Amino acid sequence: MAQNKSLSTQEVADMLHVSKTTIYDLIRRGEIHSYKIGRKVRFTQEDVDAYIARSRHEHSTRPVHTVDTKSTLLTPDEPEMILAGQDVVLDVLANYLQEEGVPAARTYLSSFEGLLSLYQDRVQAAACHLYDGIDYNTSFVRFLMPGVPAVLINISYRTQGFYVQKGNPKNIRNWSDLGRGDISIRNRRVGSCSRILLDMQLKRLGISPVSLQGYHNVMQSHLTMAAAIAAGEADLAIGTERVCHQMEGLDFIPLLEERYDLVLKQSFLDMPQGQRLLQVLNSPVFRKEVCSFSGNDYRDLGKIIGKV
């Protein structure tokens, strides 16, 4: 779906698996942004993505400046640092940077898109949790940013696994169950971390994607996939454990611990803005705030995990 496409209230309600009344309540409470064309309420995909990113945590953070990285025209208050990624901890980080005198903005790109934008100098930091079958992130940084010295700074560790209906009626246990023939799924779009993880496991097991019911039924977020499973629309979806705790009617089957890193070019890290970013990530105050979010392990927050 194009980023600048106008979305109706019903389309957004369908994406989030809620009623139109719920969407109007979210607008009234200021939890989702919208605009009007005449008397009709409309949304952009960025409005929906921003709401989903904030909803991944029990505690939301105050709004931050967002940008459309596809635009070649920047506003007068052009940010010095654009953070790409879909975790609300990046919203918190952007706010801390603003308070430290670094104009920071957010764009809600997937890991794959974020790395490409970092390579193209359209963002200055990209959050990444891409699994190559052995390790997280390093190989993707190497191949998506060829010849560019980069640094990986850890944000957190998160548990990835299966969302299944409460009680696990299909008795789903591991990746090999995807080949049973009686399992239907909901999927994420091409380039998303969950989609890459699924495709890699299917290839490893020799399972053809076309044989998997629902493989081409794409959802917008972990939240919408979890809602679809809870509603009985499919048997399984891949996502993070934290989302499962936010919704009734679900069980979670843990499969692996993923590493969530922030990737910067070495040249930017050497700049004052990059050093300020590193200082914020390692500050006790910042750690205390982000550790209040449930479901993530921040044991290496601010630690330089590797260099490419």
N, C-alpha and C positions, 0 to 999 in steps of 0.2 A: 504494500500500500504506500502511495507517495506521501512524503512527509507533510506536504502542504495541502493535502486533500481535506476538504471540509467534511466533517463527520456530524451526523445528526444525533440527537439524544438517544433514539432507539438503537442506532449503530453502536454507540458507546455502551449502552446498557447490555447489548448482546455480547460485546467484547468482554465485559466484566462479569457477565452472568448475573446481573442484578436487574431490578425493575427500573422503569423510567422514573418512578417516584423517588427511588434511592439516588438516582443521578441528580434530580432537582434538589434533594436534600444536601448532597455534596456541594453543589453550586452555592446554595444558601449559606452553608457553613464555611465557604471559601476553601474547601479541600481539593477542588478541581477547577481549573481555569476554563473559561468559555468566552464566547463573544456572540453578538447578535447580527443577523442579516435581516433587516426589517423587524418582524416579530418572532423570527425563528432563532432558537438557540443553536449555536454551532461550536464545534471543537476542532482543534488540530490534533494530529497524531502525537505531537510533542506534548500537548496538554495531557493526553491519556498516559503517555510514557512517564511523564513526571509524577503523576498521581500514583501510578503503579510502583515506581521506584520508592516513593515515600511510604507507601503502604506495606513494604516488605518488613517494616519494623513496627513494634508495638508503640514506639515513641516517634512521632514525626518531628521534623526540624523546621525552623522558620524558612520561608521561601528564599531562594537565592536567584541571582541573575542567571538566566539561561540564554543561550545563543544558538542560532541556526548556522552550523559550520558550512552549509552549502551556499550561503550567501557571500558575495564578494564585497558587500557594503557593510561596514561595521558602524555601530552607533558611536556618537562622540566620546562616550566614556568607554573607549575600547579597553577590554581587559588585558592585563599583562600575562595572565595564565588561564587557559581553558582546560578544565578537567573533564575527561571523557569516561563514562562508565554509568552503571545503573544501580549502584548501591547507595543508600541514603547516607552512609558514612562520608561519601564524597561531598554531599551537601553540607554536612557539618564542617568538613575540612575547608570548603570554599568560604564559609562564614568566618572561620578562624583566620584564614588568610586575609580576608577583608579587614578584620580588626587589627591585623598586623601591618596594614598599609599596602598590601599587595592586591590590586584589583583582580579578582578571580571570578570566573564564570563557569557554568556547567553545560554540558551537552550529553544527552542520554543515549550514547552509542553502545553497541555490543562490543565485546573484546576484540573481535576480528576487525570491525569497522574502526574501532578506536586506534588500533595499531597502525592501520593504513593511514588514518588521519594524522597520527603522530609522525609517520614517515614523510607525509606531505607538508608538514609544518602547519597544519590547520588546528592542531591542539598542542599543548605543551606536556600533558601527562595523560596516560591512558591506563585505566584499570583493566586487568586481564586475568582470566582463569580458564585457560585453554590447555587441554590434556592431550598429549601425543602418544599415550599408551604406556609411557615410562615416567615422565615427569611433567610438571606444569610450566607453561609459559616460555621457557628459555628458547626452545627450538622454533616456536612461532615468531618470537622477536627476531631471531637470527635470520629467518627466511622472509619475513614480511618487511624487515627493515635492513636489507642487505648492505653491508659495509658501513653501517652507522653505529658507532659506539653508544651503547645504551646501558642503563642501570635499572635493576629490578628491586623495588623497595616493598617489603611486605606490608600488607594491610591486615589480613586475617586468614584463618583457616576455617573452611565450612564443610559440612557433611552433605554430599550428594547421594541421592538414592531414588527409590520409587515412591510415588504417591499411589496408594491403593485405597479402595473403599474400606470403611471401618469393618474390622473383623477379617479382612483379607479373604473374601469368599472364593477367589480363584487360587488360593494357596500359592501365591507368587513369592519366590525366594531369591532369585538371582538372575543374571543376564541370560542364562541359557533358557529360561522360561519364555523368552521372546520367540523362540522357535517352536513352541507347542502347537500353534495353529488356532487356539481358542482364546487368544489374548488380543484385545483391541487397545489402541493407545491414542494419546494426543501428543502432538509434536510441536517443536518450535521452528522458526523460520531458518532458512539456510544461512550459515555464518554465526548463528548463536552457539554459545558454549554447550548447551544441552544437546543441540542437534549434532554438533561435532562429536561429542562424547557418545551419543547413540550410534551414529554412523560407524565410528571406530569399533565399537563392540559388535555390531552386526557383521562387519567385515571380518573381525577376528573369529567369530563363530560360524562364518560361512552362511549367514542368513540373508536372503535377498530382501531388501526393503519393500519390494512390491508384494511380498507374501505376508507382510505385517499389516493387519487391519488398522486403519486410521493413520498410517504413516504420513499421508499427505494432508491430514486434517490439522492445519497449523493454528496455533494459539499465539496470543500476543505477549504472554508473560507467564512466569511460574504461578502467579496468583490466579490467572484465568484457567490455566491447566488444572490446578488443584481444585478449583471450583467445579470444573467439568467432571473430574473423577468423583468428587463428593456427591454430585448430582446423578451419578450412574450413567453418564454419557459414554464412558470408556472404562477400561479396567486398570489402566496404568499410565503414568506420566513421569518424566524425570525432572527433579528439581531439588532445591535445598531444603534441609530439615526445618529451618526457621519458619518458612511459609506454612508448613503443615501444622504448626502450633497455633496459627492464627485462624484456623478454620475447623469447624466440626465435621464429622462424617468421614474422616481420613485416618489412615494409618501410614506410617513411614517405614520403609525398609532401607536401612543405611547400606551403602555399597563402597564408598571411598571418601577419603578426606581430600578436598581440593584446596589448593593454595591460591589466594587472591592477592595479586601484586599490583603495584602502581609502577608503570614503566615511564621513564624519562630518558631523553637523550643526555649523554654525558655532558655535552656542551651547555645544556640548560641547567643541569644540576650544579655546574661550576659558577653559574651566575648568582647574583644576590637573591633573586626570586626563588631559585632552586634551593639555595641554602636555607632560606626562610621556610620553605615547604618542609624540608627535612627537620628543622627545629620544631615546627608545629607537630609533626607526626610523633616526635619523641618527647613532647612535653607532657608532664604528669597530668595537667589539667585536661588536655585533649584525650589522653588515654582513659581518664576517669569517665569522661562523658561517653565515649564510644563503647566502653566496656559495659555500660548500662543496657546496651542492646543485647537481647538474648539470642542464643543460637550460634554465635561466632566465637572463635578462639583467637584472642589478640596477643598471643604469647610473643610473637615476633614483630609487633607493630613498630614501624619506623626502621626496622633493620634492613640493611642492604643485603639482599639474598644472593644476588649474583650480578655479574657484568658480562655483556655480550660485545 
